[in-house]
Amino acid sequence: MTINENEDQYLNLARYVLEHGHFKDDRTGTGTRSIFGYQMRFNLQKGFPILTTKRVPFGLIKSELLWFLRGDSNIRFLLQHKNHIWDEWAFKNWVNSDEYQGPDMTDFGRRSLKDPEFNKLYQEQKKLFCQRILADSTFAAKYGELGNIYGKQWRHWRTSQGQFIDQLGNVIEQIKTNPHSRRLIVTAWNPEDVPSMALPPCHTMFQFYVNDGKLSCQLYQRSADIFLGVPFNIASYALLTHMIAHQCHLAVGDFVHTLGDAHIYVNHFEQIKEQLSRTPHKAPQLILPDQAKAIDEYQMSDIKLEGYEHEGPIKAPVAV
């Protein structure tokens, strides 16, 4: 038995794809080693499953999940919490708009960002863009908006009749009143909205399951960036499960993570190998307030990790 069985689930995935995955081209043009169909199971009773073989910034995970839970799809909330995960997509929409009057960004893309001169210009312009989002609410409303992505679909699903469904709110109520239902499902994949989204949902659907006073959650993720994305997804949905259990006066059970296209980008191979050479630390514990709040009223300070010991960060480029 290892010191951190939950982390072994992730490390085994990374090792398996690195050794057995097949080469597959992708939307970004980077190239991946990929497999189709893989499942991990994390026992949330055995500690919070945030990786310890590299530092994972829990503050970013918290602020992004709180953003989703508010039904928000504008990056302004994220920027107010120093979270730049979603900047790229909003900035791309700005530089491609008719109103953009800055330096030419038509060469925006993965290859152009390898050019030091262009990359410097790009970073300068993106910084100015983020500053303007924070300072100008009108500009933010127009260019900070990412469309009907996760939070909107979870909390404000628009029907064909023009009404709205709070999927997550409805599921929480069902867990409280009808815990044995097999319909405790939230989906972010809305075929009608996919073309207008900045990025179609990678984590597409999740389902809750109640047994023996414990709440479990299973996520289906259509596309899984194993090195950069999956560690965030594991921690985010583990946190979500804890928060929903907190709402419903239940203990936590398992987080089951089912992956469709599970891939390692070619330019992440060395980083994955470095991580696999490290020894995991003991899993930390999640601390939530004694009294549960409404699911969209939690603050950053309400959510804490106790005993999070980890190795140093490992940097890698994001494929956009």
Secondary structure, 3 states (H helix, E strand, C coil): CCCCHHHHHHHHHHHHHHHHCEEECCCCCCCEEEEEEEEEEEEHHHCCCCCCCCCCCHHHHHHHHHHHHCCCCECHHHHHCCCCCCHHHHHHHHHCCCCCCCCCCCCCCCCHHHCHHHHHHHHHHHHHHHHHHHHCHHHHHHHCECCCCHHHHHHCEECCCCCEECHHHHHHHHHHHCCCCCCCEEECCCCCCHHHCCCCCCEEEEEEEEECCEEEEEEEEEEEECCCHHHHHHHHHHHHHHHHHHHCCCEEEEEEEEEEEEEEEHHHHHHHHHHHCCCCCCCCEEECCCCCCCCCCCCHHHCEEECCCCCCCCCCCCCC
